[in-house]
Each structure stands twice: as C-alpha cells, then as structure tokens.
Amino acid sequence: MKENKSLSKINFIIIGVALICIVLGFALTYGESSGLKFNPDVFSFRRITFGPMLALAGFVIMIFGIMHKKKEK
C-alpha cells in the first residue's frame, strides 16, 4: 500500500530555506532607532531595500515550497 503524504522531504527543505530567508530579511531591517537626532543609517540600502526584498522572496519561496508536488515516475 502506497502512503500518501501531503508534504515530502523536499517540501520541508524548501520551507526551511524560506524560513531562513524571512528571518534574515527581518534581521537585516533591524537597527537602532533614530531617537531625537537624525540618523542617516535609517535610510541605508540594507534596511529599506535589501532586507524587505529578502523577506518577500522568503514568503514567495514558502508558497512554492507548500505547493510543490513531487514528480511521479
């Protein structure tokens, strides 16, 4: 009897990579608050562009990891 699993090993690997991308993306956007004085680091490429794009890519990879079907032989 063939066991019908909804998610295979490759799905869990893809989901793990997606989780790493999401956590890393949010970690890259983290930084010190500007407080009362102006801090130009708030507008750095890492915090306003690269971090959010990496997190967004992680969410897209997560959807792909959940929807991916193993090819039948």
N, C-alpha and C positions, 0 to 999 in steps of 0.2 A: 504494500500500500504506500503510495506516494504522499509525503507530508506536504501540505500546502501552507507555507509560511508567507505572511504578508510582507515582511521585510527580510532581506537576505543580509549576508555579511557585508557585501559591497555597499548596500544602503546605509548600514551603520557606519562604515568608514567615511562615506561621503557626508553624512550628517555630522560626524566628529570633526571633519575638516571645516564644515560650515560653522560649527560652534566656535572653533578656534578663530576663524576669520571674524566672527561677530564680536567676540570678547576682545580680540586685538584691536579691532576698529574702534570700539568704545574706549579702550585704554589709550589709544592714540589721541582721542579728542580731549582727554582729561588733562588738566593743568591747573596752575594756581589761579585763583580769582584775581581780577584786576584791582579790586578794592576801590579806594578813593582816588588813587593816582592812575594815570594812563599807562597801560602795559601793551606794547606793540606785539608781544608774543600771542595775544588773544587772536590776532589775525594771521597767524602763521599757516603755511600751506598744509602742514601736518594736521592741525586742529580743525580747519574749516573745509578742507578738500579731501585729503587722503584718508583720514580716519572714517568719515561718514561714507565715502565710496567703498572702503573695505568692508564696513558693516553691511552696507546694501548688497554688496557682492555675496557676503555670507548668507544673507536671507534668500537670495536667488539660488545659491548653491543648496541651501536647505530644502527649498521647494523641489529642486531637481533630485535631491537625494531621497526624498519621500516618494516622488512619482516614478523613479527609475524602476524599470522591470528587467529582470534577468532574461536574457535571450534563451529561448528553448532550442534544444538541438534536434 
